[in-house]
Amino acid sequence: MNSIKELDKKYVLPTYARADVEFVSGDNARLTDANGKKYIDFASGIAVCSVGHANKRVNDAITKQISKITHTSNLYHIAPQALAAQKIVEASGYDMMCFFGNSGAEANEGAIKIARKFGEKDGELKRYKVITLQHSFHGRTITTVKATGQEKMHNYFGPYPDGFVYADNIDHVASLVDDHTCAVMIELVQGEGGVQPLDRDSVQKLAKFLKEKNVLLIIDEVQTGVYRTGKFLASNYYDIEPDVVTLAKGLGGGVPIGVVMTTLKDVFSAGDHGSTFGGNYLSTTAACEVVDILNEMYESKELQRGIDYFDSELEKFYNANKGIFTSKVGIGMMCGLRVKDGDTLTKIISNAREEGVIVLKAGRDTLRLLPALTITKEEMDEGFKSLNRAISSL
């Protein structure tokens, strides 16, 4: 029988630079590979497994649901979809409505479509331009790849839809707004761009300016949303009121889901947008349970206590290794350490895996940590011990 590695090489397109590891089970922030080796997971599937691996409450909710019905279509009412929308909107604190898809890229596509239709409806002048930031990341579809402000992402796949403009930084955005601008789309903490938080005052100033210009503010919360920064949305942390918000990653606890939320409740009519799988019984049942778990953790302050402890341990680790790291960045459980050079970063990630802790890269020079929001102090302590061993063996 062929090994998984051989089957992967023969049948799966080589779009990922995979590490030679196959995980077979997990328990909260712990993983076990096919050889029985144990790991602490400081990556949570790139911010997806927000309530940990094999969460019993999520598993029980999914099992109960799929024993009855998994999918019909959006031509009919879907109870957990409506309940998930209610939970998401109420947790956000905004007066919005939701559209469900399957991924962050789909959510961002929906956001762009909302903005373009808003621009079409606003008088006789067609407004279609969307301003994004350099170093941003908004997805892998043809449109969201063009929305991404990284030139390397634009290789090979053109021609692209036009109408995307890239600002050098948050303070440069206002100068690019013109009569054809319908929206500005930003991540409040750039994930793939290096775990880079935007300046809070600058974001608030921009939000006020866009309201005055009747230009939509789209906040891509695919990675920052669902309590990753300590609040349900990073938008709450920045104290702004966006017109459109996108969510994905941590919302389903491992089940694929994406959501675009908007204050523009009448911008879409029946047939303007759709998704075969979006918001089905499986994904929205998972989302309901994930939001309930994290709401409870937030209300009880358990979430903040975990964030504070992780931050204090990361600070200790950073201070002990200032010869390697130049700065500590991020908000909440979306953390990073700037490394002096890329080669060292690659070695740290490899060594960490060997020592039994999973960490990530962001941008060219950032060690990224995105642990499950349910991670325990014991799991944190074990993970940082493994990271210290990884550093000592450089």
C-alpha positions in Angstrom: 0.0 0.0 0.0 1.3 3.4 -0.9 2.2 5.8 1.9 0.3 9.0 2.4 3.4 10.9 1.2 3.5 8.9 -2.0 -0.2 9.3 -2.7 0.1 13.0 -2.0 3.0 13.4 -4.5 1.2 11.3 -7.1 -2.4 12.7 -6.9 -2.4 16.1 -5.2 -1.2 19.3 -7.0 2.0 20.6 -5.4 0.6 24.0 -4.2 1.9 23.6 -0.6 5.5 23.2 0.7 4.4 20.5 3.2 6.4 19.5 6.2 6.9 15.8 6.4 4.3 15.3 9.2 0.9 13.7 9.2 -1.3 14.6 12.2 -3.8 11.9 13.2 -5.4 13.2 16.4 -5.7 16.3 18.6 -6.9 17.4 22.0 -7.4 21.1 22.5 -3.9 22.5 21.9 -2.2 19.1 21.6 -1.5 17.2 18.4 -0.3 13.6 17.7 1.3 12.6 14.5 1.2 9.2 12.7 4.4 8.1 14.4 2.9 8.9 17.9 5.0 12.0 18.4 3.2 14.7 20.6 3.2 18.4 19.8 1.8 21.6 21.3 -0.1 23.6 18.6 0.6 27.3 18.6 -0.9 27.6 15.2 -4.4 26.1 15.5 -4.6 25.4 11.8 -3.7 29.0 10.9 -6.3 30.5 13.4 -9.0 28.0 12.4 -9.3 25.7 15.4 -10.3 28.5 17.8 -11.8 26.2 20.4 -9.1 23.6 20.0 -8.9 20.2 18.4 -11.7 17.7 19.0 -13.7 20.1 21.1 -16.4 17.9 22.7 -19.2 20.5 22.6 -18.6 21.2 18.9 -18.3 17.5 18.1 -21.5 16.7 20.0 -23.4 19.5 18.2 -22.2 18.4 14.8 -22.9 14.7 15.5 -26.4 15.5 16.6 -27.0 17.6 13.5 -25.6 15.3 10.9 -27.6 12.4 12.3 -30.7 14.3 11.2 -29.8 16.4 8.2 -26.5 17.9 6.8 -27.6 19.8 3.7 -30.6 20.9 1.7 -30.0 24.2 -0.1 -30.5 27.9 0.4 -33.9 27.6 -1.4 -35.3 26.7 2.0 -35.1 28.0 5.6 -32.2 26.6 7.6 -32.7 27.0 11.3 -29.0 26.9 12.4 -28.1 29.4 9.7 -30.6 31.9 11.1 -29.4 31.2 14.7 -25.8 31.6 13.7 -26.5 34.9 12.0 -28.3 36.1 15.2 -25.4 35.1 17.4 -22.8 36.7 15.2 -24.6 40.0 14.8 -25.4 40.2 18.5 -21.8 39.4 19.5 -20.6 42.0 17.0 -22.7 44.8 18.6 -23.5 46.1 15.1 -26.8 46.4 13.3 -26.0 44.1 10.4 -27.2 41.2 8.3 -25.2 38.1 7.2 -24.5 36.2 4.0 -22.9 32.8 4.5 -20.2 31.2 2.2 -17.4 28.7 2.7 -14.2 30.6 3.1 -12.6 34.0 3.8 -12.0 34.5 0.1 -15.7 34.0 -0.6 -16.6 36.4 2.2 -14.3 39.0 0.7 -15.7 38.4 -2.8 -19.2 39.1 -1.3 -17.9 42.2 0.4 -16.5 43.5 -2.9 -19.8 42.7 -4.7 -21.7 44.6 -2.0 -19.4 47.6 -2.5 -19.6 47.5 -6.3 -23.4 47.3 -6.2 -23.5 50.1 -3.7 -21.4 52.2 -6.1 -23.7 51.4 -9.0 -26.8 52.5 -7.1 -25.3 55.8 -5.8 -26.5 58.2 -8.5 -25.4 58.3 -12.1 -21.7 58.2 -11.6 -20.4 54.6 -11.4 -18.2 54.1 -8.4 -16.2 50.8 -8.5 -12.7 51.4 -7.1 -11.7 49.6 -4.0 -8.6 50.8 -2.1 -6.6 48.2 -0.1 -3.2 48.4 1.6 0.3 47.3 0.6 1.2 44.0 2.2 -2.5 43.1 2.7 -3.9 39.6 2.0 -7.6 39.1 1.0 -7.8 35.7 -0.6 -6.8 33.4 -3.5 -9.6 33.9 -6.0 -8.9 36.0 -9.1 -10.6 39.0 -7.6 -9.3 38.7 -4.0 -5.8 38.0 -5.3 -6.0 41.4 -7.1 -7.4 43.0 -4.0 -4.3 41.7 -2.2 -1.6 44.4 -2.0 1.4 42.1 -2.6 2.8 42.2 -6.1 4.2 38.7 -5.9 0.7 37.3 -5.5 -0.2 38.8 -9.0 2.1 36.7 -11.0 0.8 34.3 -13.7 -3.0 34.7 -13.3 -3.9 37.9 -15.1 -5.6 39.6 -16.7 -7.4 40.7 -13.5 -10.5 42.7 -12.8 -9.6 46.3 -12.6 -10.5 48.9 -10.0 -8.1 48.0 -7.2 -5.8 50.7 -5.8 -3.1 50.1 -3.2 -2.2 52.6 -0.5 1.3 52.6 0.9 -0.1 52.8 4.5 -3.2 53.7 6.4 -2.4 57.4 6.3 -2.1 57.3 2.5 -5.6 56.0 1.9 -7.6 59.3 2.1 -5.4 60.9 -0.7 -6.4 58.1 -3.1 -10.2 58.4 -2.6 -11.8 59.9 -5.7 -15.2 60.2 -7.4 -15.0 56.5 -8.5 -14.1 55.1 -5.1 -16.8 52.9 -3.6 -14.9 51.3 -0.7 -11.8 50.9 1.3 -10.9 47.4 2.4 -8.4 46.8 5.2 -7.2 44.3 7.8 -6.8 45.9 11.2 -4.0 43.5 11.9 -2.3 42.4 8.8 -1.8 38.6 9.2 0.1 37.4 6.1 1.7 40.8 6.0 3.6 40.2 9.2 1.1 40.4 12.2 1.1 44.2 11.8 -1.5 46.1 13.7 -2.7 49.4 12.2 -2.5 52.6 14.2 -5.7 53.0 16.2 -6.0 56.8 15.8 -5.3 56.6 12.1 -8.0 53.9 11.6 -10.6 56.0 13.5 -9.6 59.1 11.5 -10.0 57.2 8.3 -13.4 55.7 9.3 -14.7 59.2 10.0 -13.4 60.5 6.7 -15.0 57.7 4.7 -18.4 58.3 6.4 -18.2 61.9 5.3 -17.4 60.9 1.7 -20.1 58.1 1.6 -17.4 55.5 0.9 -17.8 52.1 2.4 -15.4 50.8 5.0 -14.8 47.0 4.7 -12.9 45.4 7.5 -11.4 42.0 6.6 -11.7 40.1 9.9 -11.1 36.6 8.4 -8.2 36.2 10.8 -8.8 38.8 13.5 -12.5 38.0 14.0 -14.2 35.7 16.5 -12.3 36.8 19.6 -8.8 36.4 18.2 -7.8 39.9 19.4 -9.8 39.6 22.7 -12.9 41.2 21.4 -15.4 39.5 19.1 -14.2 41.7 16.3 -11.0 43.7 16.0 -13.3 46.5 14.9 -14.7 46.5 18.4 -11.1 46.8 19.7 -10.5 49.7 17.4 -13.9 51.3 18.3 -15.1 51.9 14.8 -18.4 51.1 13.0 -17.6 49.5 9.6 -20.1 49.1 6.8 -19.0 45.6 5.9 -17.2 42.9 7.9 -15.9 39.6 6.7 -15.3 36.5 8.9 -14.1 32.9 8.4 -11.2 30.9 9.9 -12.1 30.6 13.6 -15.9 30.8 13.2 -16.4 27.1 12.4 -13.8 25.6 14.7 -12.4 23.6 11.8 -15.5 23.3 9.6 -15.3 25.5 6.5 -17.4 28.7 6.7 -17.3 32.3 5.7 -19.5 35.2 6.4 -19.9 38.7 5.1 -21.9 41.1 7.3 -23.2 44.5 6.3 -25.2 47.4 7.5 -26.5 47.7 3.9 -29.5 45.5 4.4 -31.2 46.2 1.1 -28.1 46.2 -1.2 -28.7 42.7 -2.5 -31.9 41.3 -4.0 -32.8 37.7 -4.6 -30.4 36.3 -7.2 -27.7 38.9 -6.8 -25.4 36.5 -4.9 -25.5 32.9 -3.8 -23.6 29.8 -2.5 -24.5 26.1 -2.9 -22.9 25.0 0.4 -22.8 28.3 2.2 -24.6 28.4 5.6 -25.7 24.7 5.5 -26.7 22.7 8.6 -23.3 21.4 9.2 -21.2 24.6 9.1 -23.7 26.8 10.9 -24.3 24.3 13.6 -20.6 24.3 14.3 -20.5 28.1 14.2 -23.3 28.4 16.7 -21.5 26.2 19.2 -18.1 27.9 18.7 -19.7 31.4 19.2 -21.5 30.1 22.4 -18.2 28.7 23.8 -16.2 31.8 23.2 -19.0 34.1 24.3 -19.0 32.3 27.6 -15.2 32.5 27.9 -15.4 36.2 27.1 -18.1 37.0 29.7 -16.4 35.0 32.4 -13.0 36.7 31.7 -11.4 33.3 31.1 -10.5 34.4 27.6 -8.7 37.6 28.8 -6.9 35.6 31.5 -5.6 33.2 28.9 -4.5 36.1 26.6 -2.8 37.8 29.5 -0.9 34.7 30.5 0.2 33.9 26.9 1.3 37.5 26.4 3.4 37.4 29.6 5.1 34.1 28.6 5.7 35.5 25.1 7.2 38.6 26.6 9.6 36.5 28.7 10.6 34.5 25.7 11.2 37.6 23.7 13.2 39.3 26.4 15.4 36.2 26.8 16.1 36.1 23.0 16.6 39.7 22.0 19.7 38.6 20.1 17.4 36.9 17.6 14.2 38.9 17.8 13.9 42.6 17.2 10.3 43.3 18.4 7.1 41.7 19.7 3.9 42.5 17.7 0.2 41.7 17.5 -2.9 41.9 19.6 -4.6 39.3 21.8 -3.9 35.8 20.6 -2.7 37.0 17.2 1.0 37.4 18.1 4.3 37.7 16.3 8.0 38.1 16.9 10.2 39.9 14.3 13.3 37.9 13.4 16.5 39.6 12.3 16.8 37.4 9.2 14.7 35.0 7.1 17.1 32.1 7.3 17.0 32.1 11.1 13.2 32.2 11.0 13.1 29.1 8.8 15.4 27.3 11.2 13.3 28.3 14.2 10.1 26.9 12.6 11.9 23.7 11.7 13.6 23.3 15.1 10.3 24.1 16.9 8.6 21.3 15.0 11.4 18.9 15.9 11.0 19.9 19.6 7.3 19.4 19.5 5.7 22.8 19.0 4.0 24.1 15.9 4.5 27.7 14.9 4.1 29.7 11.7 5.7 32.2 9.4 4.2 35.6 8.4 5.6 37.9 5.8 9.4 37.7 5.4 10.6 38.0 8.9 7.9 37.2 11.5 7.4 34.2 13.7 3.6 34.0 14.0 1.7 32.4 16.9 -2.1 31.8 16.7 -2.9 29.4 19.5 -6.4 28.0 20.2 -8.3 30.5 22.4 -9.1 27.6 24.7 -5.4 26.8 25.3 -4.6 26.0 28.9 -1.7 27.4 31.0 -0.2 23.9 31.1 -0.2 23.7 27.3 1.3 27.2 27.0 4.1 26.4 29.5 4.9 23.2 27.6 4.9 25.0 24.3 7.2 27.7 25.4 9.6 25.2 26.9 9.7 23.5 23.5 10.3 26.9 21.8 13.2 27.6 24.2 14.8 24.3 23.2 14.3 25.1 19.5 16.1 28.5 20.0 18.9 26.9 22.0 19.6 24.4 19.2 20.0 27.1 16.4 
